[in-house]
């Protein structure tokens, strides 16, 4: 993954780092170690399912501005199972003096471990300048389910993302082999205007599950047939990585659809009933 660390002169915002290590102890996954620096933290673990550790990552400042650097690392040891979400949307505000913010996420899924990364959406205010870098490493027998939802501008306020720069890169490695690189780059309103971009939509979201098989994706395809905007959603399976991509103008139908897909994945793929985090209902 590229190193986007800024110089000391540029680092005038929050410098935050959070490392979470999950381990199986007996039949229960525990948050065995937590290291934090700056305004990133995690609430105490929840166990609505008895054995799976549910965690909520918090960013107390409530938003990200130019110069902020956020670094999150999640490690799930052998046979551990954790579900991580956020209590609300992450807001990337207008940057001043062309300073960029940077958010780096690294997820390590060890042998036979499971990580469910299910944050709420990112909202990029017009004028934001941000880089988001995600690296997911999956060892033999490990499984990963995750999504990311990006809202460009604030469509409810009729505010478009017509100024700023967003650079996003997601890399997935399985058994030490790079299998997927997803990139999104936009400057000003170029992505919204482009016929190969957002097709004038404000939101772009992706759901990823890996490693996955051709047989397992059939029920998910049936669920996609119920989505009201079929021309704005698609499913691909390449190199054992399932990716579902969707465009839209509102978060509610996208999130409802993703939760339905995640519930199906839990039932058929993880052999666990869906257990939505309580924070989603608040």
Backbone as CSV, one residue per row, in Angstrom:
resi,resn,N_x,N_y,N_z,CA_x,CA_y,CA_z,C_x,C_y,C_z
1,UNK,0.837,-1.184,0.000,0.000,0.000,0.000,0.876,1.239,0.000
2,UNK,0.537,2.261,-0.800,1.334,3.475,-0.824,1.382,4.142,0.540
3,UNK,2.461,4.827,0.828,2.618,5.553,2.083,2.205,7.001,1.852
4,UNK,1.085,7.385,2.468,0.578,8.731,2.267,0.854,9.628,3.469
5,UNK,1.806,9.245,4.310,2.138,10.045,5.467,2.616,11.430,5.035
6,UNK,2.082,12.458,5.685,2.418,13.825,5.298,3.610,14.326,6.108
7,UNK,4.218,15.383,5.626,5.359,15.959,6.321,4.911,16.584,7.640
8,UNK,5.889,16.826,8.532,5.573,17.413,9.826,4.884,18.758,9.668
9,UNK,5.312,19.539,8.700,4.719,20.856,8.493,3.258,20.765,8.104
10,UNK,2.885,19.682,7.408,1.505,19.534,6.971,0.622,18.921,8.041
11,UNK,1.213,18.234,9.022,0.427,17.506,10.003,-0.036,18.455,11.107
12,UNK,-0.993,19.304,10.782,-1.484,20.277,11.744,-2.848,19.892,12.277
13,UNK,-3.386,18.758,11.826,-4.679,18.295,12.310,-4.503,17.207,13.351
14,UNK,-5.590,16.484,13.597,-5.549,15.377,14.541,-4.683,14.241,14.000
15,UNK,-3.858,13.679,14.875,-3.087,12.477,14.536,-3.634,11.355,15.410
16,UNK,-4.355,10.439,14.804,-5.049,9.427,15.599,-4.713,8.037,15.076
17,UNK,-4.513,7.097,16.023,-4.227,5.715,15.654,-4.929,4.786,16.628
18,UNK,-5.545,3.747,16.085,-6.255,2.773,16.899,-5.914,1.376,16.412
19,UNK,-5.434,0.529,17.322,-5.128,-0.866,17.008,-5.952,-1.759,17.908
20,UNK,-6.677,-2.703,17.292,-7.526,-3.630,18.034,-7.120,-5.054,17.691
21,UNK,-6.827,-5.855,18.706,-6.434,-7.255,18.527,-7.497,-8.153,19.160
22,UNK,-8.099,-9.004,18.323,-9.142,-9.917,18.788,-8.587,-11.337,18.857
23,UNK,-8.905,-12.026,19.952,-8.442,-13.399,20.127,-9.579,-14.256,20.679
24,UNK,-9.571,-15.524,20.286,-10.536,-16.478,20.811,-10.018,-17.013,22.147
25,UNK,-10.842,-16.853,23.191,-10.499,-17.365,24.508,-11.642,-18.267,24.953
26,UNK,-11.383,-19.568,24.942,-12.445,-20.524,25.185,-13.353,-20.579,23.971
27,UNK,-14.626,-20.243,24.150,-15.560,-20.202,23.013,-15.948,-18.776,22.662
28,UNK,-15.278,-17.801,23.248,-15.672,-16.401,23.120,-14.528,-15.566,22.560
29,UNK,-14.840,-14.740,21.561,-13.834,-13.815,21.029,-13.755,-12.589,21.929
30,UNK,-12.557,-12.234,22.315,-12.343,-11.101,23.214,-11.454,-10.055,22.545
31,UNK,-11.664,-8.814,22.939,-10.754,-7.748,22.541,-9.554,-7.846,23.474
32,UNK,-8.533,-8.581,23.028,-7.407,-8.924,23.893,-6.461,-7.758,24.120
33,UNK,-6.391,-6.860,23.144,-5.456,-5.745,23.272,-5.990,-4.551,22.500
34,UNK,-5.854,-3.381,23.101,-6.264,-2.135,22.458,-5.178,-1.097,22.658
35,UNK,-4.787,-0.456,21.575,-3.824,0.625,21.639,-4.410,1.832,20.916
36,UNK,-4.401,2.989,21.548,-4.986,4.170,20.909,-4.131,5.408,21.153
37,UNK,-4.180,6.269,20.162,-3.484,7.545,20.239,-4.365,8.582,19.569
38,UNK,-4.597,9.696,20.248,-5.434,10.722,19.660,-6.915,10.356,19.727
39,UNK,-7.748,11.081,18.990,-9.202,10.930,19.122,-9.799,9.785,18.310
40,UNK,-9.325,8.580,18.556,-9.956,7.370,18.049,-10.045,6.400,19.220
41,UNK,-11.215,5.810,19.409,-11.366,4.876,20.508,-12.446,3.872,20.148
42,UNK,-12.733,2.974,21.070,-13.734,1.945,20.848,-14.537,1.780,22.131
43,UNK,-15.849,1.595,21.984,-16.674,1.325,23.155,-16.359,-0.075,23.693
44,UNK,-16.805,-0.324,24.913,-16.626,-1.663,25.481,-17.317,-2.686,24.573
45,UNK,-16.773,-3.886,24.470,-17.355,-4.897,23.584,-18.776,-5.291,23.999
46,UNK,-19.572,-5.645,22.998,-20.919,-6.164,23.226,-20.955,-7.623,22.766
47,UNK,-21.821,-8.408,23.410,-21.931,-9.834,23.065,-23.401,-10.233,22.906
48,UNK,-24.108,-9.632,21.947,-25.516,-10.001,21.749,-25.698,-11.437,21.261
49,UNK,-24.618,-12.033,20.716,-24.689,-13.413,20.232,-23.998,-14.401,21.166
50,UNK,-23.449,-13.885,22.237,-22.799,-14.747,23.214,-21.320,-14.943,22.986
51,UNK,-20.902,-15.216,21.743,-19.504,-15.555,21.495,-18.801,-14.599,20.544
52,UNK,-19.537,-13.896,19.684,-18.946,-12.980,18.710,-18.822,-11.593,19.328
53,UNK,-17.658,-10.978,19.158,-17.393,-9.667,19.746,-17.869,-8.563,18.810
54,UNK,-18.835,-7.758,19.273,-19.311,-6.591,18.533,-18.611,-5.354,19.093
55,UNK,-18.033,-4.530,18.206,-17.307,-3.332,18.631,-17.780,-2.116,17.843
56,UNK,-17.820,-0.949,18.525,-18.192,0.310,17.889,-16.994,1.253,17.957
57,UNK,-16.470,1.633,16.801,-15.351,2.568,16.761,-15.889,3.998,16.808
58,UNK,-15.274,4.808,17.659,-15.717,6.184,17.869,-14.637,7.169,17.447
59,UNK,-15.083,8.267,16.834,-14.182,9.377,16.497,-14.784,10.632,17.112
60,UNK,-14.445,10.925,18.371,-15.119,11.986,19.119,-15.194,13.359,18.446
61,UNK,-14.193,13.808,17.654,-14.347,15.132,17.035,-15.552,15.244,16.112
62,UNK,-16.087,14.108,15.638,-17.303,14.139,14.841,-17.106,14.399,13.364
63,UNK,-15.889,14.681,12.947,-15.629,14.912,11.539,-14.144,14.958,11.259
64,UNK,-13.792,14.876,9.981,-12.400,14.852,9.541,-12.151,16.091,8.700
65,UNK,-11.061,16.791,8.969,-10.714,17.999,8.219,-9.313,17.845,7.644
66,UNK,-8.938,18.769,6.768,-7.630,18.735,6.151,-6.518,18.729,7.186
67,UNK,-5.546,17.830,7.007,-4.450,17.688,7.955,-4.639,16.553,8.932
68,UNK,-5.879,16.061,9.076,-6.117,14.919,9.969,-5.557,13.641,9.358
69,UNK,-4.987,12.792,10.205,-4.506,11.481,9.779,-5.070,10.443,10.740
70,UNK,-5.891,9.556,10.224,-6.498,8.491,11.026,-5.941,7.153,10.558
71,UNK,-5.503,6.340,11.505,-4.903,5.039,11.196,-5.588,3.987,12.069
72,UNK,-6.260,3.039,11.424,-6.984,1.993,12.141,-6.437,0.636,11.709
73,UNK,-6.093,-0.198,12.673,-5.624,-1.547,12.373,-6.419,-2.547,13.198
74,UNK,-6.997,-3.543,12.505,-7.791,-4.580,13.149,-7.132,-5.927,12.884
75,UNK,-6.888,-6.691,13.934,-6.267,-8.006,13.805,-7.165,-9.054,14.460
76,UNK,-7.575,-10.045,13.683,-8.367,-11.156,14.220,-7.494,-12.400,14.198
77,UNK,-7.127,-12.895,15.381,-6.266,-14.075,15.482,-7.035,-15.331,15.079
78,UNK,-6.332,-16.444,15.010,-6.917,-17.711,14.567,-8.252,-17.991,15.261
79,UNK,-9.278,-18.274,14.446,-10.599,-18.711,14.917,-11.407,-17.613,15.618
80,UNK,-10.910,-16.388,15.673,-11.676,-15.291,16.273,-12.766,-14.826,15.314
81,UNK,-13.803,-14.199,15.863,-14.902,-13.667,15.046,-15.345,-12.352,15.664
82,UNK,-15.179,-11.264,14.892,-15.552,-9.939,15.386,-16.386,-9.198,14.357
83,UNK,-17.256,-8.330,14.843,-18.088,-7.458,14.014,-17.845,-6.036,14.471
84,UNK,-17.441,-5.173,13.537,-17.093,-3.790,13.874,-17.962,-2.846,13.063
85,UNK,-18.506,-1.834,13.723,-19.288,-0.824,13.039,-18.995,0.540,13.664
86,UNK,-19.726,1.564,13.239,-19.580,2.914,13.770,-20.960,3.429,14.160
87,UNK,-21.040,4.336,15.133,-22.350,4.818,15.587,-23.003,5.821,14.647
88,UNK,-22.264,6.343,13.711,-22.831,7.327,12.791,-21.939,7.513,11.581
89,UNK,-22.387,8.361,10.671,-21.616,8.637,9.465,-20.318,9.356,9.813
90,UNK,-19.284,9.107,9.013,-18.029,9.848,9.120,-18.065,10.999,8.134
91,UNK,-17.891,12.208,8.624,-18.010,13.399,7.789,-16.629,13.970,7.476
92,UNK,-16.376,14.139,6.190,-15.128,14.740,5.723,-15.450,16.165,5.274
93,UNK,-14.999,17.127,6.064,-15.381,18.515,5.837,-14.465,19.197,4.817
94,UNK,-14.882,20.374,4.398,-14.096,21.196,3.465,-12.692,21.412,4.012
95,UNK,-11.702,21.198,3.166,-10.312,21.389,3.570,-9.888,22.830,3.339
96,UNK,-9.087,23.344,4.249,-8.567,24.699,4.122,-7.110,24.641,3.666
97,UNK,-6.717,25.593,2.879,-5.337,25.701,2.407,-4.877,24.440,1.669
98,UNK,-5.830,23.757,1.005,-5.524,22.573,0.188,-4.892,21.438,0.979
99,UNK,-5.044,21.427,2.289,-4.503,20.319,3.081,-5.392,19.092,2.917
100,UNK,-4.755,17.922,2.843,-5.496,16.677,2.684,-5.638,15.964,4.027
101,UNK,-6.717,15.253,4.160,-6.866,14.315,5.264,-6.577,12.921,4.733
102,UNK,-6.199,12.022,5.632,-5.869,10.657,5.225,-6.416,9.669,6.243
103,UNK,-7.135,8.673,5.758,-7.615,7.593,6.620,-7.089,6.267,6.080
104,UNK,-6.382,5.541,6.928,-5.808,4.248,6.545,-6.434,3.156,7.405
105,UNK,-6.878,2.086,6.757,-7.474,0.954,7.448,-6.761,-0.313,7.023
106,UNK,-6.272,-1.071,7.991,-5.642,-2.370,7.722,-6.370,-3.437,8.525
107,UNK,-6.809,-4.473,7.845,-7.524,-5.569,8.495,-6.782,-6.870,8.211
108,UNK,-6.394,-7.574,9.263,-5.714,-8.859,9.135,-6.616,-9.962,9.668
109,UNK,-6.955,-10.907,8.801,-7.834,-12.020,9.155,-6.983,-13.283,9.146
110,UNK,-6.706,-13.816,10.329,-5.831,-14.981,10.426,-6.610,-16.274,10.138
111,UNK,-5.967,-17.413,10.302,-6.550,-18.698,9.915,-7.893,-18.947,10.605
112,UNK,-8.900,-19.236,9.787,-10.244,-19.590,10.260,-10.916,-18.478,11.067
113,UNK,-10.412,-17.270,10.973,-11.045,-16.134,11.648,-12.085,-15.495,10.727
114,UNK,-12.968,-14.688,11.312,-13.987,-13.962,10.552,-13.999,-12.511,11.018
115,UNK,-13.973,-11.582,10.063,-14.105,-10.156,10.358,-15.268,-9.607,9.548
116,UNK,-16.180,-8.931,10.242,-17.284,-8.224,9.599,-17.070,-6.729,9.843
117,UNK,-16.771,-6.022,8.771,-16.478,-4.576,8.850,-17.664,-3.845,8.221
118,UNK,-18.510,-3.236,9.064,-19.797,-2.711,8.611,-20.018,-1.276,9.098
119,UNK,-19.171,-0.344,8.693,-19.327,1.036,9.157,-20.497,1.730,8.471
120,UNK,-20.960,2.805,9.069,-21.931,3.646,8.394,-21.204,4.507,7.356
121,UNK,-21.958,5.298,6.614,-21.433,5.909,5.400,-20.438,7.040,5.658
122,UNK,-19.597,7.278,4.636,-18.737,8.462,4.609,-19.468,9.564,3.839
123,UNK,-19.458,10.772,4.390,-20.068,11.917,3.715,-18.958,12.910,3.393
124,UNK,-18.760,13.180,2.107,-17.727,14.121,1.670,-18.384,15.449,1.329
125,UNK,-18.133,16.447,2.159,-18.647,17.787,1.895,-17.892,18.374,0.705
126,UNK,-18.557,19.222,-0.043,-17.872,19.857,-1.159,-16.655,20.623,-0.640
127,UNK,-15.539,20.503,-1.341,-14.297,21.121,-0.912,-13.397,20.206,-0.093
128,UNK,-13.871,19.005,0.213,-13.032,18.057,0.965,-11.890,17.552,0.091
129,UNK,-10.751,17.313,0.720,-9.595,16.718,0.040,-9.118,15.575,0.920
130,UNK,-9.393,14.364,0.466,-9.177,13.215,1.340,-8.625,12.023,0.579
131,UNK,-7.852,11.205,1.303,-7.368,9.935,0.788,-7.802,8.839,1.763
132,UNK,-8.373,7.782,1.206,-8.797,6.635,2.000,-8.112,5.394,1.451
133,UNK,-7.388,4.693,2.307,-6.613,3.538,1.876,-6.952,2.350,2.762
134,UNK,-7.364,1.266,2.125,-7.782,0.076,2.855,-7.003,-1.127,2.358
135,UNK,-6.460,-1.902,3.284,-5.743,-3.129,2.938,-6.295,-4.264,3.787
136,UNK,-6.738,-5.331,3.121,-7.329,-6.479,3.805,-6.498,-7.710,3.483
137,UNK,-6.033,-8.391,4.513,-5.211,-9.588,4.350,-5.944,-10.773,4.968
138,UNK,-6.198,-11.810,4.153,-6.971,-12.964,4.598,-6.102,-14.215,4.489
139,UNK,-5.939,-14.896,5.601,-5.147,-16.120,5.637,-6.038,-17.345,5.373
140,UNK,-5.461,-18.523,5.124,-6.257,-19.715,4.791,-7.361,-19.981,5.809
141,UNK,-8.564,-20.200,5.296,-9.708,-20.472,6.155,-10.382,-19.242,6.706
142,UNK,-9.760,-18.067,6.567,-10.351,-16.827,7.058,-11.445,-16.324,6.139
143,UNK,-12.356,-15.507,6.684,-13.438,-14.934,5.898,-13.622,-13.464,6.267
144,UNK,-13.956,-12.681,5.239,-14.166,-11.251,5.437,-15.454,-10.821,4.745
145,UNK,-16.276,-10.062,5.462,-17.432,-9.369,4.883,-17.285,-7.906,5.246
146,UNK,-17.420,-7.031,4.271,-17.318,-5.615,4.578,-18.004,-4.763,3.536
147,UNK,-18.287,-3.543,3.922,-18.852,-2.598,2.953,-18.309,-1.207,3.209
148,UNK,-18.425,-0.384,2.192,-18.146,1.038,2.333,-19.148,1.788,1.475
149,UNK,-19.633,2.885,2.023,-20.644,3.696,1.349,-20.168,5.147,1.345
150,UNK,-20.067,5.718,0.160,-19.585,7.083,0.004,-20.710,7.979,-0.508
151,UNK,-20.912,9.089,0.174,-21.873,10.094,-0.281,-21.102,11.356,-0.651
152,UNK,-21.205,11.761,-1.905,-20.474,12.924,-2.410,-21.404,14.133,-2.399
153,UNK,-21.125,15.057,-1.466,-22.026,16.179,-1.271,-23.129,15.812,-0.291
154,UNK,-24.127,16.677,-0.226,-25.266,16.437,0.657,-26.546,16.583,-0.160
155,UNK,-26.981,15.492,-0.779,-28.131,15.566,-1.681,-29.403,16.058,-1.003
156,UNK,-29.566,15.782,0.291,-30.766,16.246,0.994,-30.829,17.766,1.033
157,UNK,-29.654,18.417,1.001,-29.574,19.887,0.976,-29.335,20.431,-0.430
158,UNK,-29.415,19.524,-1.423,-29.165,19.882,-2.826,-27.761,20.440,-3.013
159,UNK,-26.831,19.906,-2.244,-25.435,20.324,-2.349,-24.641,19.240,-3.057
160,UNK,-24.076,19.557,-4.204,-23.283,18.612,-4.972,-21.815,18.669,-4.540
161,UNK,-21.113,17.599,-4.817,-19.670,17.607,-4.618,-19.051,18.130,-5.914
162,UNK,-18.832,19.435,-5.983,-18.323,20.045,-7.204,-16.972,20.718,-7.001
163,UNK,-16.370,20.469,-5.838,-15.044,21.030,-5.554,-14.349,20.114,-4.558
164,UNK,-13.080,19.811,-4.809,-12.333,18.953,-3.896,-11.752,17.746,-4.603
165,UNK,-11.078,16.897,-3.832,-10.420,15.716,-4.378,-10.595,14.546,-3.418
166,UNK,-11.066,13.434,-3.945,-11.198,12.212,-3.156,-10.433,11.100,-3.877
167,UNK,-9.539,10.450,-3.137,-8.783,9.318,-3.666,-8.984,8.139,-2.730
168,UNK,-9.510,7.047,-3.258,-9.792,5.870,-2.446,-9.168,4.641,-3.098
169,UNK,-8.507,3.818,-2.304,-7.881,2.603,-2.819,-8.110,1.466,-1.828
170,UNK,-8.633,0.337,-2.322,-8.847,-0.856,-1.516,-8.082,-2.018,-2.130
171,UNK,-7.278,-2.695,-1.320,-6.517,-3.854,-1.769,-6.896,-5.054,-0.917
172,UNK,-7.097,-6.198,-1.574,-7.420,-7.431,-0.860,-6.411,-8.501,-1.232
173,UNK,-5.790,-9.080,-0.214,-4.835,-10.167,-0.394,-5.399,-11.436,0.238
174,UNK,-5.340,-12.551,-0.489,-5.768,-13.841,0.025,-4.573,-14.790,-0.017
175,UNK,-4.249,-15.362,1.131,-3.091,-16.264,1.240,-1.813,-15.604,0.722
176,UNK,-1.672,-14.301,0.974,-0.476,-13.577,0.567,-0.448,-13.142,-0.879
177,UNK,-1.519,-13.382,-1.623,-1.568,-13.024,-3.043,-2.549,-11.868,-3.253
178,UNK,-2.097,-10.833,-3.944,-2.963,-9.693,-4.235,-4.031,-10.114,-5.241
179,UNK,-5.301,-10.011,-4.840,-6.402,-10.463,-5.685,-7.245,-9.314,-6.234
180,UNK,-7.305,-8.207,-5.526,-8.188,-7.119,-5.958,-7.592,-5.770,-5.598
181,UNK,-7.674,-4.847,-6.543,-7.345,-3.441,-6.292,-8.509,-2.615,-6.824
182,UNK,-9.182,-1.917,-5.940,-10.309,-1.054,-6.309,-9.883,0.388,-6.060
183,UNK,-10.024,1.235,-7.074,-9.639,2.631,-6.906,-10.755,3.555,-7.354
184,UNK,-10.887,4.637,-6.643,-11.839,5.687,-7.001,-11.128,7.025,-6.842
185,UNK,-11.077,7.795,-7.898,-10.416,9.097,-7.867,-11.320,10.126,-8.528
186,UNK,-11.502,11.221,-7.858,-12.314,12.274,-8.441,-11.783,13.635,-8.030
187,UNK,-11.926,14.587,-8.910,-11.558,15.974,-8.630,-12.687,16.859,-9.118
188,UNK,-13.157,17.724,-8.226,-14.310,18.546,-8.577,-15.521,17.672,-8.846
189,UNK,-16.274,18.001,-9.877,-17.469,17.211,-10.193,-17.213,16.252,-11.351
190,UNK,-15.927,15.905,-11.601,-15.598,15.082,-12.767,-16.222,13.696,-12.681
191,UNK,-16.256,13.096,-11.490,-16.806,11.757,-11.364,-18.307,11.751,-11.603
192,UNK,-18.999,12.765,-11.103,-20.446,12.837,-11.285,-20.812,13.084,-12.742
193,UNK,-19.991,13.874,-13.450,-20.309,14.213,-14.846,-19.965,13.088,-15.793
194,UNK,-18.989,12.251,-15.439,-18.504,11.232,-16.358,-19.529,10.133,-16.574
195,UNK,-19.641,9.675,-17.823,-20.554,8.577,-18.134,-20.090,7.273,-17.499
196,UNK,-18.795,7.165,-17.178,-18.273,5.967,-16.521,-18.074,6.202,-15.028
197,UNK,-18.644,7.296,-14.521,-18.522,7.609,-13.106,-19.777,7.288,-12.339
198,UNK,-20.383,8.299,-11.703,-21.541,8.076,-10.854,-22.870,8.279,-11.568
199,UNK,-22.850,8.594,-12.857,-24.084,8.759,-13.626,-25.019,9.763,-12.949
200,UNK,-24.417,10.856,-12.461,-25.147,11.953,-11.803,-25.740,11.551,-10.457
201,UNK,-25.334,10.421,-9.920,-25.793,10.009,-8.603,-24.840,10.529,-7.533
202,UNK,-25.353,10.680,-6.319,-24.544,11.236,-5.241,-23.831,10.176,-4.431
203,UNK,-24.293,8.923,-4.516,-23.751,7.887,-3.645,-23.192,6.712,-4.423
204,UNK,-22.095,6.159,-3.918,-21.486,4.955,-4.462,-21.150,4.049,-3.288
205,UNK,-21.524,2.769,-3.402,-21.287,1.844,-2.300,-20.859,0.493,-2.840
206,UNK,-20.049,-0.217,-2.038,-19.571,-1.555,-2.411,-19.665,-2.472,-1.204
207,UNK,-20.104,-3.703,-1.457,-20.096,-4.761,-0.443,-19.173,-5.856,-0.945
208,UNK,-18.268,-6.309,-0.085,-17.257,-7.288,-0.476,-17.303,-8.484,0.471
209,UNK,-17.207,-9.684,-0.106,-17.084,-10.907,0.687,-16.002,-11.772,0.058
210,UNK,-15.115,-12.302,0.885,-14.014,-13.114,0.358,-13.481,-14.047,1.440
211,UNK,-12.992,-15.226,0.995,-13.077,-15.823,-0.341,-14.457,-16.435,-0.568
212,UNK,-14.939,-16.358,-1.801,-16.307,-16.729,-2.132,-16.304,-17.673,-3.327
213,UNK,-17.431,-18.401,-3.538,-17.508,-19.350,-4.642,-18.694,-19.043,-5.543
214,UNK,-18.664,-19.585,-6.748,-19.719,-19.381,-7.734,-21.057,-19.922,-7.230
215,UNK,-21.029,-21.068,-6.582,-22.271,-21.687,-6.105,-22.943,-20.803,-5.058
216,UNK,-22.153,-20.185,-4.214,-22.702,-19.414,-3.103,-23.369,-18.113,-3.521
217,UNK,-23.080,-17.616,-4.712,-23.589,-16.304,-5.090,-25.005,-16.335,-5.655
218,UNK,-25.568,-17.520,-5.927,-26.858,-17.603,-6.607,-27.990,-16.974,-5.795
219,UNK,-28.046,-17.226,-4.495,-29.115,-16.633,-3.688,-28.985,-15.117,-3.620
220,UNK,-27.763,-14.628,-3.639,-27.574,-13.177,-3.623,-28.097,-12.553,-4.907
221,UNK,-27.911,-13.219,-6.015,-28.424,-12.711,-7.285,-29.937,-12.603,-7.246
222,UNK,-30.609,-13.540,-6.588,-32.055,-13.473,-6.459,-32.479,-12.273,-5.624
223,UNK,-31.720,-11.963,-4.587,-32.039,-10.795,-3.775,-31.893,-9.501,-4.573
224,UNK,-30.913,-9.460,-5.467,-30.714,-8.252,-6.271,-31.900,-8.002,-7.196
225,UNK,-32.613,-9.055,-7.574,-33.770,-8.886,-8.450,-34.888,-8.092,-7.773
226,UNK,-34.873,-8.044,-6.448,-35.894,-7.299,-5.709,-35.521,-5.838,-5.503
227,UNK,-34.301,-5.469,-5.888,-33.877,-4.083,-5.709,-34.616,-3.204,-6.717
228,UNK,-35.232,-2.108,-6.277,-36.083,-1.321,-7.188,-35.337,-0.645,-8.333
229,UNK,-34.040,-0.450,-8.202,-33.272,0.240,-9.255,-32.217,-0.736,-9.785
230,UNK,-32.659,-1.719,-10.531,-31.775,-2.817,-10.959,-30.652,-2.346,-11.869
231,UNK,-30.873,-1.231,-12.581,-29.834,-0.745,-13.476,-28.697,-0.064,-12.725
232,UNK,-28.851,0.123,-11.400,-27.837,0.820,-10.618,-27.113,-0.105,-9.650
233,UNK,-27.280,-1.420,-9.818,-26.623,-2.362,-8.930,-26.080,-3.528,-9.746
234,UNK,-24.931,-4.045,-9.343,-24.328,-5.162,-10.076,-23.481,-6.021,-9.165
235,UNK,-23.281,-7.259,-9.579,-22.527,-8.237,-8.796,-21.467,-8.869,-9.677
236,UNK,-20.257,-8.969,-9.145,-19.182,-9.669,-9.843,-18.496,-10.622,-8.878
237,UNK,-17.941,-11.695,-9.405,-17.160,-12.658,-8.629,-15.925,-13.002,-9.441
238,UNK,-14.784,-12.519,-8.982,-13.518,-12.732,-9.675,-12.455,-13.084,-8.637
239,UNK,-11.696,-14.157,-8.912,-10.602,-14.565,-8.030,-11.063,-14.729,-6.579
240,UNK,-12.241,-15.336,-6.399,-12.806,-15.652,-5.088,-13.245,-14.421,-4.303
241,UNK,-13.389,-13.295,-4.974,-13.826,-12.082,-4.294,-15.155,-11.637,-4.890
242,UNK,-16.182,-11.606,-4.039,-17.499,-11.137,-4.438,-17.583,-9.637,-4.178
243,UNK,-17.979,-8.893,-5.202,-18.142,-7.444,-5.053,-19.516,-7.059,-5.584
244,UNK,-20.295,-6.383,-4.761,-21.592,-5.841,-5.168,-21.469,-4.327,-5.133
245,UNK,-21.739,-3.692,-6.249,-21.610,-2.242,-6.368,-22.979,-1.633,-6.644
246,UNK,-23.214,-0.460,-6.062,-24.513,0.183,-6.239,-24.331,1.702,-6.272
247,UNK,-25.164,2.362,-7.075,-25.227,3.816,-7.130,-26.600,4.261,-6.638
248,UNK,-26.681,5.469,-6.126,-27.972,5.971,-5.671,-27.885,7.397,-5.191
249,UNK,-29.024,7.929,-4.780,-29.100,9.293,-4.263,-29.440,9.344,-2.781
250,UNK,-29.808,8.183,-2.209,-30.231,8.157,-0.807,-29.633,6.921,-0.131
251,UNK,-29.262,7.087,1.141,-28.606,6.001,1.860,-29.583,4.914,2.267
252,UNK,-30.841,5.265,2.546,-31.780,4.299,3.124,-31.970,3.058,2.249
253,UNK,-32.294,3.173,0.942,-32.461,1.950,0.144,-31.176,1.154,-0.030
254,UNK,-30.028,1.856,-0.093,-28.752,1.152,-0.224,-28.460,0.356,1.036
255,UNK,-28.624,0.989,2.187,-28.342,0.311,3.444,-29.315,-0.840,3.677
256,UNK,-30.577,-0.633,3.358,-31.565,-1.706,3.514,-31.188,-2.914,2.660
257,UNK,-30.756,-2.655,1.424,-30.361,-3.735,0.539,-29.095,-4.431,1.032
258,UNK,-28.124,-3.661,1.486,-26.882,-4.244,1.986,-27.135,-5.100,3.229
259,UNK,-28.008,-4.648,4.115,-28.317,-5.433,5.305,-28.984,-6.746,4.907
260,UNK,-29.854,-6.700,3.892,-30.491,-7.922,3.405,-29.464,-8.883,2.827
261,UNK,-28.528,-8.368,2.044,-27.467,-9.202,1.472,-26.558,-9.756,2.558
262,UNK,-26.205,-8.910,3.512,-25.363,-9.353,4.630,-26.061,-10.442,5.433
263,UNK,-27.368,-10.289,5.655,-28.125,-11.306,6.389,-28.083,-12.644,5.663
264,UNK,-28.199,-12.610,4.329,-28.134,-13.843,3.550,-26.742,-14.460,3.620
265,UNK,-25.728,-13.610,3.543,-24.353,-14.099,3.651,-24.115,-14.754,5.005
266,UNK,-24.618,-14.145,6.032,-24.450,-14.711,7.376,-25.085,-16.096,7.468
267,UNK,-26.283,-16.215,6.920,-27.022,-17.471,7.035,-26.374,-18.588,6.218
268,UNK,-26.064,-18.290,4.958,-25.590,-19.331,4.043,-24.081,-19.540,4.075
269,UNK,-23.340,-18.475,4.320,-21.885,-18.535,4.197,-21.212,-18.746,5.544
270,UNK,-21.701,-18.036,6.560,-21.098,-18.148,7.887,-21.863,-19.086,8.804
271,UNK,-23.039,-19.559,8.344,-23.886,-20.427,9.158,-24.212,-19.788,10.515
272,UNK,-24.484,-18.495,10.467,-24.896,-17.746,11.653,-26.126,-16.912,11.311
273,UNK,-27.116,-16.840,12.198,-28.251,-15.952,11.932,-27.814,-14.493,11.989
274,UNK,-28.475,-13.638,11.245,-28.143,-12.220,11.262,-28.435,-11.638,12.637
275,UNK,-27.534,-10.788,13.103,-27.701,-10.117,14.393,-27.248,-8.674,14.213
276,UNK,-28.136,-7.796,13.695,-27.750,-6.415,13.434,-27.309,-5.708,14.712
277,UNK,-26.241,-4.937,14.646,-25.808,-4.161,15.831,-26.924,-3.253,16.320
278,UNK,-27.059,-3.146,17.630,-28.144,-2.331,18.209,-28.027,-0.866,17.806
279,UNK,-26.806,-0.406,17.555,-26.602,1.015,17.242,-27.298,1.401,15.948
280,UNK,-27.554,0.435,15.055,-28.228,0.747,13.788,-29.673,1.181,13.998
281,UNK,-30.247,0.855,15.138,-31.652,1.201,15.399,-31.800,2.530,16.106
282,UNK,-30.696,3.216,16.413,-30.785,4.479,17.145,-30.655,5.657,16.194
